[in-house]
Amino acid sequence: MQILMKKVTIKDIARIAGVSHSTVSRCLNDSPNVSEKTKRLIKRIARDLNFEFNANARSLSTNRTGTIGVICPEIFERFGSFYYMELLMRSVRQSLEKASMDTIITFARNSYTGESNIQKLVNRRKVDGLLLIHPNISSEDWQFINLRRVPNVVLHFKPQNVSYNDMNYIFVDHEYGGYLATEHLIRDGRRNILCINEDSSELQFIERMSGYKKALAEYDIPVMNRNILYGSCTYEFGYQTIMDHRGILSDIDGIFAEADIMALGAIAALLDMGLTVPDDVAVVGYDDIEFGRIFRPSLTTVHQPRERLVSDACERLVRLVDGNGEHPLQEMIKPELVIRESCGVNRRN
């Protein structure tokens, strides 16, 4: 007599192993985001139960890929974009791995064909949702995302010419951050403050500049155009800007560089010129990148709470993928000042 056996499912394996369904799926797909110990356990249980896993069939039946598309800015390719490297490669990966989600990290457009990578990922059913960390998502891509109702969260960059009404976003209050940096220099006794800014239309740098001007105004310090210098967000620009403007340094006692990498270049130039930091010129940066902590003198900076930013964004995106949209998540998080040797560590606690 032939005995009919119940077909083993992923749910059966998950129940026996005491893990989630998605963890079982990743183990059987040999995902690098699961420990080898867990993989061995799941595969042993699957063998013992004579389970046959078909990843493609499962994807079709559930209409889920278990993958998030991370759309990052082209600036990510630049050596100087340490904040984005840490934000993307560390925090995003850790947060999505906690949710047992895989990632595809790419740019908004194919650099050779110009075609939309966003539309390609969605049309080819490669992702369940999008984490948008990009300053210039095109209107066509936004229209496509909204028309297809692709779960998405906008992180860090504020898009322009787009309605925020139903958008899930998490941003940093950069005007407040620029104000914090400049006020700290002022309260440290600095009155002639140079501002080094990226020559960009990105709202984050416009807002940091607004914070700089707001702090000066509140302390009755005039804004001087010659004390505002624009260029690229690189170490080389920070260094060369100080070397090229040594003529005005006799009047400068503080520098607010709107990105840490520029601040580090500025400090190196000041030291090469025989000036001391912070005694002759105090310096405050923005972002709180790893290099700023180990640089000497260590860099006073504005810390963007990237762990919270990314954690909240990824948690919301996973909920959206699971169909739990509720009301849009719209957060504006205030940054914090980190005081180190380049300005005020021995003057103010």
TILO-31804 format. One record per residue (C-alpha): residue number from 1; x, y, z; residue in one letter. Coordinates in nm, 3 decimals. Each point is the difference from the previous one (the first is absolute). Example, Ala and Ser with C-alpha at 12.3 -4.5 7.8 and 13.67 -1.06 7.14 Angstrom:
<nodes>
node kekol: 1&xx: 1.230&yy: -0.450&zz: 0.780&vexlum: a
node kekol: 2&xx: 0.137&yy: 0.344&zz: -0.066&vexlum: s
</nodes>
This chain:
<nodes>
node kekol: 1&xx: 0.000&yy: 0.000&zz: 0.000&vexlum: m
node kekol: 2&xx: 0.134&yy: 0.342&zz: -0.095&vexlum: q
node kekol: 3&xx: 0.019&yy: 0.249&zz: 0.286&vexlum: i
node kekol: 4&xx: -0.064&yy: 0.363&zz: -0.094&vexlum: l
node kekol: 5&xx: 0.233&yy: 0.235&zz: 0.181&vexlum: m
node kekol: 6&xx: -0.089&yy: 0.361&zz: 0.075&vexlum: k
node kekol: 7&xx: 0.209&yy: 0.239&zz: -0.210&vexlum: k
node kekol: 8&xx: 0.258&yy: 0.180&zz: 0.215&vexlum: v
node kekol: 9&xx: -0.011&yy: 0.378&zz: -0.015&vexlum: t
node kekol: 10&xx: 0.228&yy: 0.283&zz: 0.105&vexlum: i
node kekol: 11&xx: -0.239&yy: 0.064&zz: 0.288&vexlum: k
node kekol: 12&xx: 0.067&yy: -0.352&zz: 0.131&vexlum: d
node kekol: 13&xx: 0.374&yy: 0.055&zz: -0.007&vexlum: i
node kekol: 14&xx: -0.032&yy: 0.344&zz: 0.161&vexlum: a
node kekol: 15&xx: -0.213&yy: -0.143&zz: 0.281&vexlum: r
node kekol: 16&xx: 0.247&yy: -0.280&zz: 0.072&vexlum: i
node kekol: 17&xx: 0.304&yy: 0.231&zz: -0.012&vexlum: a
node kekol: 18&xx: -0.167&yy: 0.280&zz: 0.194&vexlum: g
node kekol: 19&xx: 0.078&yy: 0.266&zz: -0.261&vexlum: v
node kekol: 20&xx: -0.199&yy: 0.215&zz: -0.242&vexlum: s
node kekol: 21&xx: -0.121&yy: -0.114&zz: -0.342&vexlum: h
node kekol: 22&xx: 0.228&yy: 0.256&zz: -0.171&vexlum: s
node kekol: 23&xx: 0.303&yy: -0.133&zz: 0.189&vexlum: t
node kekol: 24&xx: -0.072&yy: -0.352&zz: -0.127&vexlum: v
node kekol: 25&xx: -0.031&yy: 0.135&zz: -0.354&vexlum: s
node kekol: 26&xx: 0.332&yy: 0.182&zz: 0.024&vexlum: r
node kekol: 27&xx: 0.176&yy: -0.304&zz: 0.140&vexlum: c
node kekol: 28&xx: -0.126&yy: -0.220&zz: -0.283&vexlum: l
node kekol: 29&xx: 0.103&yy: 0.268&zz: -0.249&vexlum: n
node kekol: 30&xx: 0.345&yy: 0.005&zz: 0.163&vexlum: d
node kekol: 31&xx: -0.028&yy: 0.370&zz: 0.077&vexlum: s
node kekol: 32&xx: 0.315&yy: 0.160&zz: 0.148&vexlum: p
node kekol: 33&xx: -0.223&yy: 0.190&zz: 0.246&vexlum: n
node kekol: 34&xx: -0.055&yy: -0.308&zz: 0.221&vexlum: v
node kekol: 35&xx: 0.259&yy: -0.165&zz: 0.225&vexlum: s
node kekol: 36&xx: 0.156&yy: -0.327&zz: -0.113&vexlum: e
node kekol: 37&xx: -0.121&yy: -0.167&zz: 0.320&vexlum: k
node kekol: 38&xx: -0.363&yy: 0.087&zz: -0.079&vexlum: t
node kekol: 39&xx: 0.041&yy: -0.108&zz: -0.363&vexlum: k
node kekol: 40&xx: 0.132&yy: -0.340&zz: 0.106&vexlum: r
node kekol: 41&xx: -0.290&yy: -0.049&zz: 0.242&vexlum: l
node kekol: 42&xx: -0.266&yy: 0.093&zz: -0.257&vexlum: i
node kekol: 43&xx: 0.155&yy: -0.210&zz: -0.277&vexlum: k
node kekol: 44&xx: 0.027&yy: -0.302&zz: 0.230&vexlum: r
node kekol: 45&xx: -0.367&yy: 0.027&zz: 0.096&vexlum: i
node kekol: 46&xx: -0.093&yy: 0.039&zz: -0.368&vexlum: a
node kekol: 47&xx: 0.198&yy: -0.312&zz: -0.092&vexlum: r
node kekol: 48&xx: -0.151&yy: -0.201&zz: 0.285&vexlum: d
node kekol: 49&xx: -0.350&yy: 0.095&zz: -0.121&vexlum: l
node kekol: 50&xx: 0.085&yy: -0.060&zz: -0.369&vexlum: n
node kekol: 51&xx: -0.092&yy: 0.360&zz: -0.074&vexlum: f
node kekol: 52&xx: 0.048&yy: 0.125&zz: -0.356&vexlum: e
node kekol: 53&xx: 0.038&yy: 0.379&zz: -0.027&vexlum: f
node kekol: 54&xx: -0.073&yy: 0.193&zz: -0.317&vexlum: n
node kekol: 55&xx: 0.088&yy: 0.365&zz: 0.054&vexlum: a
node kekol: 56&xx: -0.148&yy: 0.118&zz: -0.329&vexlum: n
node kekol: 57&xx: -0.330&yy: -0.178&zz: 0.060&vexlum: a
node kekol: 58&xx: -0.026&yy: 0.145&zz: 0.348&vexlum: r
node kekol: 59&xx: 0.069&yy: 0.351&zz: -0.126&vexlum: s
node kekol: 60&xx: -0.277&yy: -0.035&zz: -0.257&vexlum: l
node kekol: 61&xx: -0.251&yy: -0.139&zz: 0.247&vexlum: s
node kekol: 62&xx: 0.060&yy: 0.267&zz: 0.265&vexlum: t
node kekol: 63&xx: 0.077&yy: 0.288&zz: -0.238&vexlum: n
node kekol: 64&xx: 0.291&yy: 0.087&zz: 0.231&vexlum: r
node kekol: 65&xx: 0.373&yy: 0.004&zz: -0.063&vexlum: t
node kekol: 66&xx: 0.126&yy: 0.072&zz: 0.352&vexlum: g
node kekol: 67&xx: 0.220&yy: 0.274&zz: -0.149&vexlum: t
node kekol: 68&xx: 0.011&yy: 0.378&zz: 0.041&vexlum: i
node kekol: 69&xx: 0.139&yy: 0.231&zz: -0.266&vexlum: g
node kekol: 70&xx: 0.224&yy: 0.271&zz: 0.147&vexlum: v
node kekol: 71&xx: 0.031&yy: 0.295&zz: -0.238&vexlum: i
node kekol: 72&xx: 0.311&yy: 0.190&zz: 0.097&vexlum: c
node kekol: 73&xx: 0.151&yy: 0.324&zz: -0.133&vexlum: p
node kekol: 74&xx: 0.274&yy: 0.011&zz: -0.260&vexlum: e
node kekol: 75&xx: 0.209&yy: 0.184&zz: 0.261&vexlum: i
node kekol: 76&xx: 0.038&yy: -0.344&zz: 0.158&vexlum: f
node kekol: 77&xx: 0.266&yy: -0.074&zz: -0.262&vexlum: e
node kekol: 78&xx: 0.217&yy: 0.287&zz: 0.119&vexlum: r
node kekol: 79&xx: 0.284&yy: -0.068&zz: 0.243&vexlum: f
node kekol: 80&xx: -0.108&yy: 0.294&zz: 0.214&vexlum: g
node kekol: 81&xx: -0.354&yy: -0.119&zz: 0.070&vexlum: s
node kekol: 82&xx: 0.083&yy: -0.176&zz: 0.327&vexlum: f
node kekol: 83&xx: -0.334&yy: 0.084&zz: 0.159&vexlum: y
node kekol: 84&xx: -0.191&yy: -0.178&zz: -0.275&vexlum: y
node kekol: 85&xx: 0.233&yy: -0.298&zz: 0.009&vexlum: m
node kekol: 86&xx: -0.063&yy: -0.043&zz: 0.371&vexlum: e
node kekol: 87&xx: -0.371&yy: 0.069&zz: -0.039&vexlum: l
node kekol: 88&xx: -0.048&yy: -0.247&zz: -0.283&vexlum: l
node kekol: 89&xx: 0.252&yy: -0.273&zz: 0.056&vexlum: m
node kekol: 90&xx: -0.036&yy: -0.027&zz: 0.375&vexlum: r
node kekol: 91&xx: -0.328&yy: 0.130&zz: 0.138&vexlum: s
node kekol: 92&xx: -0.233&yy: -0.094&zz: -0.287&vexlum: v
node kekol: 93&xx: 0.144&yy: -0.348&zz: -0.033&vexlum: r
node kekol: 94&xx: -0.024&yy: -0.066&zz: 0.374&vexlum: q
node kekol: 95&xx: -0.357&yy: 0.124&zz: 0.025&vexlum: s
node kekol: 96&xx: -0.128&yy: -0.201&zz: -0.296&vexlum: l
node kekol: 97&xx: 0.185&yy: -0.313&zz: 0.108&vexlum: e
node kekol: 98&xx: -0.179&yy: 0.019&zz: 0.334&vexlum: k
node kekol: 99&xx: -0.322&yy: -0.025&zz: -0.198&vexlum: a
node kekol: 100&xx: 0.146&yy: -0.290&zz: -0.206&vexlum: s
node kekol: 101&xx: -0.018&yy: 0.210&zz: -0.315&vexlum: m
node kekol: 102&xx: 0.258&yy: -0.003&zz: -0.279&vexlum: d
node kekol: 103&xx: 0.111&yy: 0.317&zz: -0.179&vexlum: t
node kekol: 104&xx: 0.079&yy: 0.113&zz: -0.351&vexlum: i
node kekol: 105&xx: 0.200&yy: 0.324&zz: 0.013&vexlum: i
node kekol: 106&xx: 0.001&yy: 0.204&zz: -0.319&vexlum: t
node kekol: 107&xx: -0.027&yy: 0.350&zz: -0.144&vexlum: f
node kekol: 108&xx: -0.311&yy: 0.166&zz: -0.139&vexlum: a
node kekol: 109&xx: 0.111&yy: -0.034&zz: -0.363&vexlum: r
node kekol: 110&xx: 0.221&yy: -0.222&zz: -0.212&vexlum: n
node kekol: 111&xx: 0.311&yy: 0.207&zz: -0.075&vexlum: s
node kekol: 112&xx: 0.033&yy: -0.144&zz: -0.352&vexlum: y
node kekol: 113&xx: -0.357&yy: -0.021&zz: -0.128&vexlum: t
node kekol: 114&xx: -0.163&yy: 0.266&zz: 0.215&vexlum: g
node kekol: 115&xx: -0.292&yy: -0.234&zz: 0.073&vexlum: e
node kekol: 116&xx: -0.166&yy: 0.002&zz: 0.341&vexlum: s
node kekol: 117&xx: 0.138&yy: -0.263&zz: 0.234&vexlum: n
node kekol: 118&xx: -0.301&yy: 0.060&zz: 0.223&vexlum: i
node kekol: 119&xx: -0.247&yy: -0.098&zz: -0.270&vexlum: q
node kekol: 120&xx: 0.217&yy: -0.291&zz: -0.107&vexlum: k
node kekol: 121&xx: 0.017&yy: -0.146&zz: 0.351&vexlum: l
node kekol: 122&xx: -0.376&yy: 0.026&zz: 0.044&vexlum: v
node kekol: 123&xx: -0.096&yy: -0.121&zz: -0.349&vexlum: n
node kekol: 124&xx: 0.225&yy: -0.303&zz: 0.031&vexlum: r
node kekol: 125&xx: -0.149&yy: -0.076&zz: 0.343&vexlum: r
node kekol: 126&xx: 0.338&yy: 0.005&zz: 0.168&vexlum: k
node kekol: 127&xx: -0.104&yy: 0.202&zz: 0.306&vexlum: v
node kekol: 128&xx: -0.290&yy: 0.030&zz: 0.242&vexlum: d
node kekol: 129&xx: 0.064&yy: 0.364&zz: 0.085&vexlum: g
node kekol: 130&xx: 0.238&yy: 0.292&zz: -0.037&vexlum: l
node kekol: 131&xx: 0.214&yy: 0.192&zz: 0.245&vexlum: l
node kekol: 132&xx: 0.062&yy: 0.329&zz: -0.177&vexlum: l
node kekol: 133&xx: 0.324&yy: 0.172&zz: 0.107&vexlum: i
node kekol: 134&xx: 0.039&yy: 0.227&zz: -0.298&vexlum: h
node kekol: 135&xx: -0.034&yy: 0.378&zz: -0.047&vexlum: p
node kekol: 136&xx: -0.133&yy: -0.002&zz: -0.356&vexlum: n
node kekol: 137&xx: -0.260&yy: -0.267&zz: -0.068&vexlum: i
node kekol: 138&xx: -0.154&yy: 0.099&zz: -0.334&vexlum: s
node kekol: 139&xx: -0.366&yy: 0.098&zz: -0.034&vexlum: s
node kekol: 140&xx: -0.047&yy: -0.298&zz: -0.233&vexlum: e
node kekol: 141&xx: 0.132&yy: -0.238&zz: 0.263&vexlum: d
node kekol: 142&xx: -0.220&yy: 0.155&zz: 0.268&vexlum: w
node kekol: 143&xx: -0.301&yy: -0.035&zz: -0.225&vexlum: q
node kekol: 144&xx: 0.092&yy: -0.363&zz: -0.065&vexlum: f
node kekol: 145&xx: 0.048&yy: -0.074&zz: 0.372&vexlum: i
node kekol: 146&xx: -0.334&yy: 0.154&zz: 0.091&vexlum: n
node kekol: 147&xx: -0.188&yy: -0.159&zz: -0.291&vexlum: l
node kekol: 148&xx: 0.136&yy: -0.345&zz: 0.084&vexlum: r
node kekol: 149&xx: -0.045&yy: 0.063&zz: 0.372&vexlum: r
node kekol: 150&xx: 0.350&yy: -0.120&zz: 0.077&vexlum: v
node kekol: 151&xx: 0.066&yy: 0.002&zz: 0.377&vexlum: p
node kekol: 152&xx: 0.267&yy: 0.262&zz: 0.060&vexlum: n
node kekol: 153&xx: 0.162&yy: 0.216&zz: 0.265&vexlum: v
node kekol: 154&xx: 0.201&yy: 0.314&zz: -0.073&vexlum: v
node kekol: 155&xx: 0.309&yy: 0.035&zz: 0.217&vexlum: l
node kekol: 156&xx: 0.241&yy: 0.290&zz: 0.057&vexlum: h
node kekol: 157&xx: -0.043&yy: 0.198&zz: -0.325&vexlum: f
node kekol: 158&xx: -0.306&yy: 0.223&zz: -0.036&vexlum: k
node kekol: 159&xx: -0.141&yy: -0.035&zz: -0.351&vexlum: p
node kekol: 160&xx: -0.092&yy: 0.320&zz: -0.180&vexlum: q
node kekol: 161&xx: -0.316&yy: 0.079&zz: -0.198&vexlum: n
node kekol: 162&xx: -0.183&yy: -0.299&zz: 0.151&vexlum: v
node kekol: 163&xx: -0.299&yy: -0.008&zz: 0.234&vexlum: s
node kekol: 164&xx: 0.085&yy: -0.118&zz: 0.351&vexlum: y
node kekol: 165&xx: -0.363&yy: -0.060&zz: 0.100&vexlum: n
node kekol: 166&xx: -0.003&yy: -0.380&zz: -0.019&vexlum: d
node kekol: 167&xx: 0.374&yy: -0.054&zz: -0.001&vexlum: m
node kekol: 168&xx: 0.177&yy: -0.217&zz: 0.258&vexlum: n
node kekol: 169&xx: 0.315&yy: 0.190&zz: 0.086&vexlum: y
node kekol: 170&xx: 0.264&yy: 0.046&zz: 0.268&vexlum: i
node kekol: 171&xx: 0.218&yy: 0.311&zz: -0.017&vexlum: f
node kekol: 172&xx: 0.250&yy: 0.188&zz: 0.214&vexlum: v
node kekol: 173&xx: -0.066&yy: 0.360&zz: 0.102&vexlum: d
node kekol: 174&xx: 0.308&yy: 0.142&zz: -0.171&vexlum: h
node kekol: 175&xx: -0.084&yy: 0.363&zz: 0.072&vexlum: e
node kekol: 176&xx: 0.011&yy: -0.086&zz: 0.368&vexlum: y
node kekol: 177&xx: 0.329&yy: -0.184&zz: -0.057&vexlum: g
node kekol: 178&xx: 0.158&yy: 0.301&zz: -0.172&vexlum: g
node kekol: 179&xx: -0.123&yy: 0.219&zz: 0.284&vexlum: y
node kekol: 180&xx: 0.150&yy: -0.236&zz: 0.261&vexlum: l
node kekol: 181&xx: 0.342&yy: 0.002&zz: -0.166&vexlum: a
node kekol: 182&xx: 0.015&yy: 0.378&zz: -0.041&vexlum: t
node kekol: 183&xx: -0.138&yy: 0.078&zz: 0.345&vexlum: e
node kekol: 184&xx: 0.262&yy: -0.226&zz: 0.157&vexlum: h
node kekol: 185&xx: 0.276&yy: 0.194&zz: -0.175&vexlum: l
node kekol: 186&xx: -0.151&yy: 0.328&zz: 0.116&vexlum: i
node kekol: 187&xx: -0.036&yy: -0.119&zz: 0.358&vexlum: r
node kekol: 188&xx: 0.361&yy: -0.114&zz: -0.017&vexlum: d
node kekol: 189&xx: 0.093&yy: 0.365&zz: -0.056&vexlum: g
node kekol: 190&xx: 0.021&yy: 0.001&zz: -0.379&vexlum: r
node kekol: 191&xx: -0.140&yy: 0.300&zz: -0.185&vexlum: r
node kekol: 192&xx: 0.151&yy: -0.020&zz: -0.349&vexlum: n
node kekol: 193&xx: -0.124&yy: -0.335&zz: -0.127&vexlum: i
node kekol: 194&xx: 0.079&yy: -0.135&zz: -0.345&vexlum: l
node kekol: 195&xx: -0.259&yy: -0.233&zz: -0.152&vexlum: c
node kekol: 196&xx: 0.112&yy: -0.262&zz: -0.255&vexlum: i
node kekol: 197&xx: -0.301&yy: -0.129&zz: -0.190&vexlum: n
node kekol: 198&xx: -0.061&yy: -0.241&zz: -0.289&vexlum: e
node kekol: 199&xx: -0.099&yy: 0.181&zz: -0.317&vexlum: d
node kekol: 200&xx: -0.316&yy: -0.201&zz: -0.040&vexlum: s
node kekol: 201&xx: -0.375&yy: 0.036&zz: -0.039&vexlum: s
node kekol: 202&xx: -0.056&yy: -0.273&zz: 0.257&vexlum: e
node kekol: 203&xx: -0.236&yy: 0.122&zz: 0.269&vexlum: l
node kekol: 204&xx: 0.215&yy: -0.136&zz: 0.283&vexlum: q
node kekol: 205&xx: 0.283&yy: 0.243&zz: -0.078&vexlum: f
node kekol: 206&xx: -0.239&yy: 0.290&zz: -0.055&vexlum: i
node kekol: 207&xx: -0.151&yy: -0.076&zz: 0.341&vexlum: e
node kekol: 208&xx: 0.339&yy: -0.025&zz: 0.173&vexlum: r
node kekol: 209&xx: 0.089&yy: 0.340&zz: -0.145&vexlum: m
node kekol: 210&xx: -0.331&yy: 0.136&zz: 0.127&vexlum: s
node kekol: 211&xx: 0.086&yy: -0.124&zz: 0.349&vexlum: g
node kekol: 212&xx: 0.342&yy: 0.167&zz: -0.021&vexlum: y
node kekol: 213&xx: -0.156&yy: 0.334&zz: -0.091&vexlum: k
node kekol: 214&xx: -0.271&yy: -0.036&zz: 0.263&vexlum: k
node kekol: 215&xx: 0.255&yy: -0.050&zz: 0.278&vexlum: a
node kekol: 216&xx: 0.204&yy: 0.301&zz: -0.112&vexlum: l
node kekol: 217&xx: -0.312&yy: 0.215&zz: -0.009&vexlum: a
node kekol: 218&xx: -0.110&yy: -0.104&zz: 0.349&vexlum: e
node kekol: 219&xx: 0.340&yy: 0.101&zz: 0.138&vexlum: y
node kekol: 220&xx: 0.007&yy: 0.329&zz: -0.196&vexlum: d
node kekol: 221&xx: 0.288&yy: -0.108&zz: -0.220&vexlum: i
node kekol: 222&xx: -0.026&yy: 0.126&zz: -0.360&vexlum: p
node kekol: 223&xx: 0.000&yy: -0.253&zz: -0.283&vexlum: v
node kekol: 224&xx: 0.297&yy: 0.074&zz: -0.227&vexlum: m
node kekol: 225&xx: -0.006&yy: -0.144&zz: -0.351&vexlum: n
node kekol: 226&xx: 0.377&yy: -0.033&zz: -0.008&vexlum: r
node kekol: 227&xx: -0.025&yy: -0.240&zz: 0.293&vexlum: n
node kekol: 228&xx: -0.217&yy: -0.243&zz: -0.196&vexlum: i
node kekol: 229&xx: 0.192&yy: -0.223&zz: -0.241&vexlum: l
node kekol: 230&xx: -0.152&yy: -0.256&zz: -0.238&vexlum: y
node kekol: 231&xx: 0.149&yy: -0.307&zz: -0.164&vexlum: g
node kekol: 232&xx: -0.001&yy: -0.380&zz: -0.004&vexlum: s
node kekol: 233&xx: -0.059&yy: -0.220&zz: 0.302&vexlum: c
node kekol: 234&xx: 0.352&yy: -0.143&zz: 0.010&vexlum: t
node kekol: 235&xx: 0.311&yy: -0.001&zz: 0.216&vexlum: y
node kekol: 236&xx: 0.194&yy: 0.164&zz: -0.283&vexlum: e
node kekol: 237&xx: -0.244&yy: 0.290&zz: -0.022&vexlum: f
node kekol: 238&xx: 0.014&yy: 0.060&zz: 0.375&vexlum: g
node kekol: 239&xx: 0.379&yy: 0.001&zz: -0.009&vexlum: y
node kekol: 240&xx: 0.044&yy: 0.211&zz: -0.313&vexlum: q
node kekol: 241&xx: -0.265&yy: 0.253&zz: 0.101&vexlum: t
node kekol: 242&xx: 0.193&yy: 0.090&zz: 0.315&vexlum: i
node kekol: 243&xx: 0.330&yy: 0.015&zz: -0.189&vexlum: m
node kekol: 244&xx: -0.154&yy: 0.224&zz: -0.268&vexlum: d
node kekol: 245&xx: -0.156&yy: 0.238&zz: 0.253&vexlum: h
node kekol: 246&xx: 0.285&yy: 0.036&zz: 0.243&vexlum: r
node kekol: 247&xx: -0.028&yy: 0.375&zz: -0.051&vexlum: g
node kekol: 248&xx: -0.320&yy: 0.018&zz: 0.202&vexlum: i
node kekol: 249&xx: 0.105&yy: -0.243&zz: 0.273&vexlum: l
node kekol: 250&xx: 0.139&yy: 0.277&zz: 0.217&vexlum: s
node kekol: 251&xx: -0.362&yy: 0.106&zz: 0.054&vexlum: d
node kekol: 252&xx: -0.141&yy: -0.353&zz: 0.040&vexlum: i
node kekol: 253&xx: -0.021&yy: -0.169&zz: 0.338&vexlum: d
node kekol: 254&xx: -0.253&yy: -0.272&zz: -0.078&vexlum: g
node kekol: 255&xx: -0.102&yy: -0.227&zz: -0.288&vexlum: i
node kekol: 256&xx: -0.328&yy: -0.182&zz: -0.055&vexlum: f
node kekol: 257&xx: 0.048&yy: -0.261&zz: -0.275&vexlum: a
node kekol: 258&xx: -0.334&yy: -0.144&zz: -0.107&vexlum: e
node kekol: 259&xx: 0.145&yy: -0.351&zz: -0.038&vexlum: a
node kekol: 260&xx: 0.264&yy: -0.173&zz: 0.211&vexlum: d
node kekol: 261&xx: 0.218&yy: -0.091&zz: -0.293&vexlum: i
node kekol: 262&xx: 0.037&yy: 0.369&zz: -0.091&vexlum: m
node kekol: 263&xx: 0.070&yy: 0.084&zz: 0.364&vexlum: a
node kekol: 264&xx: 0.283&yy: -0.253&zz: 0.017&vexlum: l
node kekol: 265&xx: 0.157&yy: 0.149&zz: -0.313&vexlum: g
node kekol: 266&xx: -0.028&yy: 0.347&zz: 0.150&vexlum: a
node kekol: 267&xx: 0.168&yy: -0.110&zz: 0.324&vexlum: i
node kekol: 268&xx: 0.287&yy: -0.160&zz: -0.194&vexlum: a
node kekol: 269&xx: 0.056&yy: 0.326&zz: -0.191&vexlum: a
node kekol: 270&xx: -0.007&yy: 0.208&zz: 0.318&vexlum: l
node kekol: 271&xx: 0.260&yy: -0.226&zz: 0.160&vexlum: l
node kekol: 272&xx: 0.220&yy: 0.010&zz: -0.311&vexlum: d
node kekol: 273&xx: -0.010&yy: 0.379&zz: 0.018&vexlum: m
node kekol: 274&xx: 0.129&yy: -0.009&zz: 0.356&vexlum: g
node kekol: 275&xx: -0.332&yy: 0.090&zz: 0.167&vexlum: l
node kekol: 276&xx: -0.139&yy: -0.191&zz: 0.295&vexlum: t
node kekol: 277&xx: -0.346&yy: -0.152&zz: 0.036&vexlum: v
node kekol: 278&xx: -0.195&yy: 0.106&zz: 0.200&vexlum: p
node kekol: 279&xx: 0.216&yy: 0.276&zz: 0.155&vexlum: d
node kekol: 280&xx: 0.043&yy: 0.205&zz: -0.319&vexlum: d
node kekol: 281&xx: -0.301&yy: -0.131&zz: -0.192&vexlum: v
node kekol: 282&xx: -0.274&yy: -0.226&zz: 0.134&vexlum: a
node kekol: 283&xx: -0.169&yy: -0.241&zz: -0.242&vexlum: v
node kekol: 284&xx: -0.340&yy: -0.171&zz: 0.005&vexlum: v
node kekol: 285&xx: -0.110&yy: -0.255&zz: -0.262&vexlum: g
node kekol: 286&xx: -0.325&yy: -0.179&zz: -0.081&vexlum: y
node kekol: 287&xx: -0.094&yy: -0.371&zz: -0.026&vexlum: d
node kekol: 288&xx: 0.217&yy: -0.166&zz: 0.269&vexlum: d
node kekol: 289&xx: 0.189&yy: -0.240&zz: -0.226&vexlum: i
node kekol: 290&xx: 0.241&yy: -0.255&zz: 0.145&vexlum: e
node kekol: 291&xx: 0.314&yy: 0.183&zz: -0.116&vexlum: f
node kekol: 292&xx: -0.096&yy: 0.307&zz: 0.198&vexlum: g
node kekol: 293&xx: 0.029&yy: -0.193&zz: 0.325&vexlum: r
node kekol: 294&xx: 0.352&yy: -0.127&zz: -0.062&vexlum: i
node kekol: 295&xx: 0.135&yy: 0.310&zz: -0.177&vexlum: f
node kekol: 296&xx: 0.227&yy: 0.226&zz: 0.205&vexlum: r
node kekol: 297&xx: -0.125&yy: 0.234&zz: 0.121&vexlum: p
node kekol: 298&xx: -0.323&yy: -0.200&zz: 0.020&vexlum: s
node kekol: 299&xx: -0.289&yy: 0.173&zz: -0.173&vexlum: l
node kekol: 300&xx: -0.286&yy: 0.179&zz: 0.171&vexlum: t
node kekol: 301&xx: -0.300&yy: -0.071&zz: -0.218&vexlum: t
node kekol: 302&xx: -0.375&yy: -0.025&zz: -0.041&vexlum: v
node kekol: 303&xx: -0.109&yy: -0.361&zz: 0.037&vexlum: h
node kekol: 304&xx: -0.272&yy: -0.130&zz: -0.229&vexlum: q
node kekol: 305&xx: -0.170&yy: -0.286&zz: 0.189&vexlum: p
node kekol: 306&xx: 0.028&yy: -0.237&zz: -0.293&vexlum: r
node kekol: 307&xx: -0.071&yy: -0.313&zz: 0.204&vexlum: e
node kekol: 308&xx: -0.340&yy: 0.135&zz: 0.101&vexlum: r
node kekol: 309&xx: -0.067&yy: 0.142&zz: -0.347&vexlum: l
node kekol: 310&xx: 0.071&yy: -0.329&zz: -0.172&vexlum: v
node kekol: 311&xx: -0.164&yy: -0.218&zz: 0.263&vexlum: s
node kekol: 312&xx: -0.326&yy: 0.197&zz: -0.013&vexlum: d
node kekol: 313&xx: 0.005&yy: 0.010&zz: -0.381&vexlum: a
node kekol: 314&xx: 0.063&yy: -0.372&zz: -0.042&vexlum: c
node kekol: 315&xx: -0.255&yy: -0.096&zz: 0.263&vexlum: e
node kekol: 316&xx: -0.265&yy: 0.208&zz: -0.176&vexlum: r
node kekol: 317&xx: 0.093&yy: -0.142&zz: -0.340&vexlum: l
node kekol: 318&xx: -0.032&yy: -0.358&zz: 0.122&vexlum: v
node kekol: 319&xx: -0.344&yy: 0.085&zz: 0.140&vexlum: r
node kekol: 320&xx: -0.103&yy: 0.151&zz: -0.333&vexlum: l
node kekol: 321&xx: 0.117&yy: -0.312&zz: -0.184&vexlum: v
node kekol: 322&xx: -0.206&yy: -0.208&zz: 0.242&vexlum: d
node kekol: 323&xx: -0.305&yy: 0.211&zz: -0.084&vexlum: g
node kekol: 324&xx: -0.007&yy: 0.200&zz: 0.324&vexlum: n
node kekol: 325&xx: 0.001&yy: 0.351&zz: -0.142&vexlum: g
node kekol: 326&xx: -0.211&yy: 0.190&zz: 0.253&vexlum: e
node kekol: 327&xx: 0.073&yy: 0.373&zz: -0.007&vexlum: h
node kekol: 328&xx: 0.320&yy: 0.129&zz: -0.167&vexlum: p
node kekol: 329&xx: 0.307&yy: 0.007&zz: 0.223&vexlum: l
node kekol: 330&xx: 0.139&yy: 0.354&zz: -0.016&vexlum: q
node kekol: 331&xx: 0.290&yy: 0.067&zz: 0.236&vexlum: e
node kekol: 332&xx: 0.231&yy: 0.300&zz: 0.032&vexlum: m
node kekol: 333&xx: 0.281&yy: -0.096&zz: 0.237&vexlum: i
node kekol: 334&xx: 0.225&yy: 0.256&zz: 0.168&vexlum: k
node kekol: 335&xx: 0.377&yy: -0.058&zz: -0.019&vexlum: p
node kekol: 336&xx: 0.234&yy: 0.035&zz: 0.297&vexlum: e
node kekol: 337&xx: 0.327&yy: 0.182&zz: 0.062&vexlum: l
node kekol: 338&xx: 0.306&yy: -0.213&zz: 0.079&vexlum: v
node kekol: 339&xx: 0.272&yy: 0.208&zz: 0.165&vexlum: i
node kekol: 340&xx: 0.361&yy: -0.108&zz: -0.055&vexlum: r
node kekol: 341&xx: 0.347&yy: 0.154&zz: -0.022&vexlum: e
node kekol: 342&xx: -0.045&yy: 0.222&zz: -0.307&vexlum: s
node kekol: 343&xx: -0.237&yy: 0.228&zz: 0.189&vexlum: c
node kekol: 344&xx: -0.080&yy: 0.022&zz: 0.365&vexlum: g
node kekol: 345&xx: 0.068&yy: -0.338&zz: 0.155&vexlum: v
node kekol: 346&xx: 0.191&yy: 0.166&zz: 0.281&vexlum: n
node kekol: 347&xx: -0.217&yy: 0.312&zz: 0.009&vexlum: r
node kekol: 348&xx: -0.356&yy: -0.126&zz: 0.019&vexlum: r
node kekol: 349&xx: -0.150&yy: -0.328&zz: 0.119&vexlum: n
</nodes>
